[in-house]
Amino acid sequence: MAEFNFEIVKNFGSVSESNNGWVKEVNLVSWNDREPVYDIRVWQGNHEKLGKGITLTEAEIKNLKSLLNSMDI
């Protein structure tokens, strides 16, 4: 598996926590010293293990916010 590094630039909060301790969070993350992107994924421990997630650019997160705001939920 290829090496990678990350820095959580800003934590916006958690969405949920599973019974086994994994927490779904929304963060601003710099992967491999690149420009930070918005990131939604599950983490275990103090960000020691990470699961699958999705990364979004600023334009994409703005579009997602607009979509969520237009939903009748």
Phi and psi restraints in degrees (value plus and minus 20) as a CYANA .aco file:
   2 ALA   PHI     -90.4   -50.4
   2 ALA   PSI     125.2   165.2
   3 GLU   PHI     -95.6   -55.6
   3 GLU   PSI     126.3   166.3
   4 PHE   PHI    -170.3  -130.3
   4 PHE   PSI     141.7   181.7
   5 ASN   PHI    -153.0  -113.0
   5 ASN   PSI     141.3   181.3
   6 PHE   PHI    -168.8  -128.8
   6 PHE   PSI     135.1   175.1
   7 GLU   PHI    -154.8  -114.8
   7 GLU   PSI     103.3   143.3
   8 ILE   PHI    -101.1   -61.1
   8 ILE   PSI      87.9   127.9
   9 VAL   PHI     -96.6   -56.6
   9 VAL   PSI     -60.3   -20.3
  10 LYS   PHI    -171.4  -131.4
  10 LYS   PSI     114.7   154.7
  11 ASN   PHI    -121.9   -81.9
  11 ASN   PSI     103.0   143.0
  12 PHE   PHI    -111.9   -71.9
  12 PHE   PSI     -37.7     2.3
  13 GLY   PHI     115.5   155.5
  13 GLY   PSI     157.2   197.2
  14 SER   PHI    -124.6   -84.6
  14 SER   PSI     129.0   169.0
  15 VAL   PHI    -116.0   -76.0
  15 VAL   PSI     -59.4   -19.4
  16 SER   PHI    -184.0  -144.0
  16 SER   PSI     146.9   186.9
  17 GLU   PHI    -156.4  -116.4
  17 GLU   PSI     111.8   151.8
  18 SER   PHI    -104.8   -64.8
  18 SER   PSI     148.2   188.2
  19 ASN   PHI     -83.8   -43.8
  19 ASN   PSI     -44.8    -4.8
  20 ASN   PHI    -112.7   -72.7
  20 ASN   PSI     -10.2    29.8
  21 GLY   PHI      74.3   114.3
  21 GLY   PSI     -21.3    18.7
  22 TRP   PHI     -98.5   -58.5
  22 TRP   PSI     115.6   155.6
  23 VAL   PHI    -137.7   -97.7
  23 VAL   PSI     107.9   147.9
  24 LYS   PHI    -107.6   -67.6
  24 LYS   PSI     101.3   141.3
  25 GLU   PHI    -145.4  -105.4
  25 GLU   PSI     138.1   178.1
  26 VAL   PHI    -132.6   -92.6
  26 VAL   PSI     101.0   141.0
  27 ASN   PHI    -155.9  -115.9
  27 ASN   PSI     142.9   182.9
  28 LEU   PHI    -124.0   -84.0
  28 LEU   PSI      96.6   136.6
  29 VAL   PHI    -146.4  -106.4
  29 VAL   PSI     116.9   156.9
  30 SER   PHI    -120.1   -80.1
  30 SER   PSI      95.9   135.9
  31 TRP   PHI    -118.3   -78.3
  31 TRP   PSI     107.8   147.8
  32 ASN   PHI      31.2    71.2
  32 ASN   PSI      24.6    64.6
  33 ASP   PHI      41.6    81.6
  33 ASP   PSI       2.7    42.7
  34 ARG   PHI    -109.7   -69.7
  34 ARG   PSI     154.3   194.3
  35 GLU   PHI     -77.4   -37.4
  35 GLU   PSI     115.0   155.0
  36 PRO   PHI     -81.6   -41.6
  36 PRO   PSI     125.6   165.6
  37 VAL   PHI    -148.8  -108.8
  37 VAL   PSI     137.8   177.8
  38 TYR   PHI     -95.8   -55.8
  38 TYR   PSI     118.0   158.0
  39 ASP   PHI    -157.0  -117.0
  39 ASP   PSI     109.6   149.6
  40 ILE   PHI    -141.3  -101.3
  40 ILE   PSI      95.1   135.1
  41 ARG   PHI    -181.6  -141.6
  41 ARG   PSI     151.7   191.7
  42 VAL   PHI    -115.7   -75.7
  42 VAL   PSI     123.2   163.2
  43 TRP   PHI    -150.6  -110.6
  43 TRP   PSI     130.7   170.7
  44 GLN   PHI    -141.6  -101.6
  44 GLN   PSI     124.3   164.3
  45 GLY   PHI      47.0    87.0
  45 GLY   PSI    -171.2  -131.2
  46 ASN   PHI    -110.5   -70.5
  46 ASN   PSI      39.9    79.9
  47 HIS   PHI      40.8    80.8
  47 HIS   PSI      13.6    53.6
  48 GLU   PHI    -103.0   -63.0
  48 GLU   PSI     -55.8   -15.8
  49 LYS   PHI    -145.6  -105.6
  49 LYS   PSI     124.6   164.6
  50 LEU   PHI    -149.5  -109.5
  50 LEU   PSI     129.8   169.8
  51 GLY   PHI    -127.1   -87.1
  51 GLY   PSI    -191.6  -151.6
  52 LYS   PHI     -85.5   -45.5
  52 LYS   PSI     130.2   170.2
  53 GLY   PHI    -176.9  -136.9
  53 GLY   PSI    -188.4  -148.4
  54 ILE   PHI    -154.3  -114.3
  54 ILE   PSI     119.9   159.9
  55 THR   PHI    -134.2   -94.2
  55 THR   PSI     124.3   164.3
  56 LEU   PHI    -153.7  -113.7
  56 LEU   PSI     120.6   160.6
  57 THR   PHI     -94.3   -54.3
  57 THR   PSI     153.0   193.0
  58 GLU   PHI     -81.4   -41.4
  58 GLU   PSI     -61.6   -21.6
  59 ALA   PHI     -82.4   -42.4
  59 ALA   PSI     -61.8   -21.8
  60 GLU   PHI     -86.9   -46.9
  60 GLU   PSI     -60.4   -20.4
  61 ILE   PHI     -88.4   -48.4
  61 ILE   PSI     -53.8   -13.8
  62 LYS   PHI     -85.8   -45.8
  62 LYS   PSI     -62.0   -22.0
  63 ASN   PHI     -83.5   -43.5
  63 ASN   PSI     -62.4   -22.4
  64 LEU   PHI     -82.3   -42.3
  64 LEU   PSI     -63.3   -23.3
  65 LYS   PHI     -79.8   -39.8
  65 LYS   PSI     -63.4   -23.4
  66 SER   PHI     -82.3   -42.3
  66 SER   PSI     -63.6   -23.6
  67 LEU   PHI     -81.8   -41.8
  67 LEU   PSI     -64.9   -24.9
  68 LEU   PHI     -85.1   -45.1
  68 LEU   PSI     -58.8   -18.8
  69 ASN   PHI     -86.1   -46.1
  69 ASN   PSI     -48.5    -8.5
  70 SER   PHI    -104.1   -64.1
  70 SER   PSI     -30.2     9.8
  71 MET   PHI     -98.4   -58.4
  71 MET   PSI     122.2   162.2
  72 ASP   PHI    -115.3   -75.3
  72 ASP   PSI      64.2   104.2
